Structure formats: C-alpha cells, structure tokens
Amino acid sequence: MTNSSQIPDTRKHKRGERGSTEKSPNTSKKPNMADENFGEACKGTTVTLDADEDELSLLEIKKILISIQATIFSISQENKALKKEIEDLKASANFNKRELKDLKDLIQKAKDKNKALKDSLASTDKQLKNARQELVKQNEESEGLSEELDNLEQYTCKNSLEFHGIPQDAYSNTRGGNQSSKRSQHLRET
C-alpha cells in the first residue's frame, strides 16, 4: 500500500509498517478539530485517485479523512451559529409571548373596567331619569299648590281689610252701644 512515487523510509517505526511515515516527529499527523483554525488548515486538501490504482494509500485515506473532518468541523461551526440563532429566536419568541400575554391581560382588564363603567352609567342614567320624573311631579304639585294658595288668598283678603290712619285699639269692641261713644271720642281727640 505504498505509493510508487514515495521513497521508502529505512527507519524503524514503533508501529511497524502501519505507523506514520512522516520523518518529523514534532508535526501532528492530522489537524486538531478543536483548534479554531481547523477549517482553514483543511482547506485546499483534495483527494485525487489515479485510474491505475485500485486501492487507496494511507496518505490518500488520511487526506480523505482530513477533508471529511474539515467538512464536519465546518458543519459543526455552522450548527453552533444556527443553534445560537435558534436560542435567540426562542428567547425572542418567549419574550413576545410574555408581552402578548401581558397585553391580553391589560385588554381584558380594560374590557372589565369598560363594562363596569357602562353598568355604572346605565345605573346613573336610570337614577337621573327617575330624578327628572320626580322633579316634574314636584313642579306640577308646586304649581297646583301655588294656584290653590292664590285662590285661598283671594277669598280671605275680602275679610281682612286694612285701614290706614285709624289706630287698631280704637274700635276694639265693635258690638255693642259703646261704639258710637268711642268713635266720637276718638274723633274728638284727633
């Protein structure tokens, strides 16, 4: 499973034939997916198969795996961004739901208050109508009583004549014979 263009390595590998063929032990075999630069490190890695080769070499499989890991990493990053957007949308939807509930509660309270005010207004209108009817009755009664009073005064005035210039005690006894003497006495004094 070696590539014909590769030069065979004569060093011993601790894993034998299936171990790493890289000469530098300090370089990592594949990019770390947890690294933020993983997607950039894997960009440009392409896998090409020669038509002559039936089987893939370890290097080609490694390149394919790196490409798959890069794709998975990029999908993972996109999923994280989408997850954050979904969480924000959920929070926004919950906020809007609470606001809508509060508005519905306020509208219901306003409706209840409006109904109470309408009931109060109807009651007040009824009381006002009753008061007006009572006022009309009292005005009619007052006019009737005033008319009766005028009639009574008219007939009582003829018996209650007032004379000016004559003292009231001058003719206190109008029945009897003393009338003429008192009258004459009063006329003499005046």
C-alpha positions as CSV (number, residue, x, y, z in Angstrom):
1,M,0.0,0.0,0.0
2,T,2.7,2.4,-0.7
3,N,2.8,5.0,-3.4
4,S,5.2,4.3,-6.2
5,S,6.4,7.9,-6.1
6,Q,7.4,7.7,-2.5
7,I,10.8,6.9,-1.3
8,P,10.8,4.1,1.2
9,D,11.9,5.0,4.7
10,T,14.6,2.9,6.3
11,R,14.0,3.8,9.9
12,K,12.2,1.6,12.2
13,H,8.8,2.7,13.3
14,K,7.4,1.8,16.6
15,R,4.2,0.6,14.9
16,G,5.9,-1.2,12.1
17,E,4.5,-0.9,8.6
18,R,1.3,0.7,9.6
19,G,2.9,3.5,11.5
20,S,3.5,7.0,10.4
21,T,5.8,7.6,7.5
22,E,6.5,11.2,8.4
23,K,10.1,11.9,9.2
24,S,9.4,14.8,11.7
25,P,8.0,13.5,15.0
26,N,7.1,17.1,16.1
27,T,4.4,17.6,13.4
28,S,1.0,16.3,14.2
29,K,-0.5,13.6,12.0
30,K,-3.8,15.4,11.4
31,P,-5.2,18.8,12.3
32,N,-6.9,19.1,15.6
33,M,-10.7,19.5,15.3
34,A,-10.9,21.5,18.5
35,D,-8.5,24.1,17.1
36,E,-10.2,27.2,15.8
37,N,-8.0,27.1,12.6
38,F,-9.0,23.6,11.8
39,G,-11.3,24.6,8.9
40,E,-8.6,26.8,7.4
41,A,-5.9,24.1,7.9
42,C,-8.0,21.6,6.0
43,K,-9.0,23.9,3.1
44,G,-7.4,23.1,-0.1
45,T,-6.9,19.5,0.8
46,T,-8.2,17.5,-2.1
47,V,-8.0,13.8,-2.8
48,T,-7.4,12.6,-6.3
49,L,-7.3,9.0,-7.3
50,D,-5.3,7.7,-10.2
51,A,-7.2,5.5,-12.6
52,D,-4.4,2.9,-12.4
53,E,-4.6,2.4,-8.6
54,D,-7.3,0.2,-7.2
55,E,-6.6,0.8,-3.6
56,L,-6.0,4.0,-1.7
57,S,-2.8,4.6,0.1
58,L,-2.7,5.6,3.7
59,L,-1.8,9.1,2.8
60,E,-4.8,9.4,0.5
61,I,-7.1,7.9,3.2
62,K,-5.6,10.4,5.6
63,K,-6.3,13.2,3.2
64,I,-9.9,12.0,2.7
65,L,-10.3,11.8,6.5
66,I,-8.9,15.3,6.9
67,S,-11.3,16.5,4.2
68,I,-14.2,14.8,6.0
69,Q,-13.1,16.2,9.3
70,A,-12.9,19.7,7.8
71,T,-16.4,19.3,6.4
72,I,-17.6,18.0,9.8
73,F,-15.9,20.9,11.5
74,S,-17.4,23.5,9.2
75,I,-20.8,21.9,9.6
76,S,-20.3,21.9,13.4
77,Q,-19.4,25.6,13.3
78,E,-22.4,26.3,11.2
79,N,-24.5,24.3,13.6
80,K,-23.2,26.2,16.6
81,A,-24.1,29.5,14.8
82,L,-27.5,28.2,13.9
83,K,-28.0,26.9,17.5
84,K,-27.2,30.3,18.9
85,E,-29.6,31.9,16.4
86,I,-32.3,29.4,17.4
87,E,-31.7,30.1,21.1
88,D,-32.0,33.8,20.4
89,L,-35.2,33.3,18.4
90,K,-36.6,31.1,21.2
91,A,-35.8,33.8,23.7
92,S,-37.3,36.5,21.5
93,A,-40.4,34.3,21.0
94,N,-40.7,33.7,24.7
95,F,-40.4,37.5,25.3
96,N,-43.0,38.2,22.7
97,K,-45.3,35.5,24.2
98,R,-45.0,37.1,27.6
99,E,-45.6,40.6,26.1
100,L,-48.7,39.3,24.3
101,K,-50.0,37.7,27.4
102,D,-49.5,40.9,29.3
103,L,-51.3,42.8,26.6
104,K,-54.1,40.4,26.6
105,D,-54.4,40.7,30.4
106,L,-54.4,44.5,30.0
107,I,-57.1,44.4,27.3
108,Q,-59.2,42.1,29.5
109,K,-58.9,44.4,32.5
110,A,-59.8,47.4,30.2
111,K,-62.8,45.4,28.9
112,D,-63.9,44.6,32.5
113,K,-63.4,48.2,33.6
114,N,-65.3,49.4,30.5
115,K,-68.2,47.0,31.3
116,A,-68.3,48.2,34.9
117,L,-68.3,51.9,33.7
118,K,-71.2,51.1,31.3
119,D,-73.1,49.4,34.1
120,S,-72.5,52.4,36.3
121,L,-73.5,54.8,33.5
122,A,-76.7,52.9,32.9
123,S,-77.5,53.0,36.7
124,T,-76.7,56.7,36.8
125,D,-78.9,57.3,33.7
126,K,-81.8,55.4,35.4
127,Q,-81.4,57.4,38.6
128,L,-81.3,60.7,36.6
129,K,-84.4,59.7,34.7
130,N,-86.2,58.9,38.0
131,A,-85.0,62.2,39.5
132,R,-86.3,64.2,36.5
133,Q,-89.7,62.4,36.7
134,E,-89.8,63.2,40.4
135,L,-88.8,66.9,39.7
136,V,-91.6,67.2,37.1
137,K,-94.1,65.8,39.6
138,Q,-92.9,68.2,42.3
139,N,-93.1,71.1,39.9
140,E,-96.6,70.2,38.9
141,E,-97.6,69.8,42.6
142,S,-95.9,73.1,43.4
143,E,-97.8,74.9,40.7
144,G,-101.0,73.3,41.9
145,L,-100.3,74.4,45.5
146,S,-99.4,77.8,44.3
147,E,-102.6,78.2,42.4
148,E,-104.6,76.9,45.4
149,L,-102.8,79.4,47.7
150,D,-103.6,82.3,45.3
151,N,-107.3,81.2,45.3
152,L,-107.3,81.0,49.1
153,E,-105.6,84.4,49.5
154,Q,-108.1,85.9,47.1
155,Y,-111.1,84.9,49.1
156,T,-109.5,85.5,52.5
157,C,-108.5,89.1,51.6
158,K,-112.0,90.4,51.4
159,N,-112.5,89.7,55.2
160,S,-109.1,91.2,56.1
161,L,-109.3,94.8,55.0
162,E,-106.7,97.2,56.4
163,F,-107.5,100.8,57.1
164,H,-104.7,103.2,57.4
165,G,-104.8,106.2,59.7
166,I,-107.1,104.6,62.3
167,P,-105.5,103.1,65.5
168,Q,-106.2,99.4,66.0
169,D,-107.3,99.7,69.6
170,A,-109.7,102.5,68.8
171,Y,-112.5,100.1,67.9
172,S,-111.7,97.0,69.9
173,N,-115.4,96.4,70.8
174,T,-117.4,96.7,67.7
175,R,-120.5,95.0,69.1
176,G,-122.4,97.0,71.5
177,G,-123.6,100.5,72.2
178,N,-120.3,101.8,73.1
179,Q,-119.3,102.1,69.5
180,S,-120.7,105.5,68.8
181,S,-119.3,107.0,72.0
182,K,-115.9,105.6,71.4
183,R,-116.0,106.7,67.8
184,S,-117.0,110.2,68.8
185,Q,-114.3,110.3,71.5
186,H,-111.7,109.2,69.1
187,L,-112.7,111.8,66.6
188,R,-112.5,114.5,69.2
189,E,-109.0,113.5,70.1
190,T,-107.8,113.7,66.6
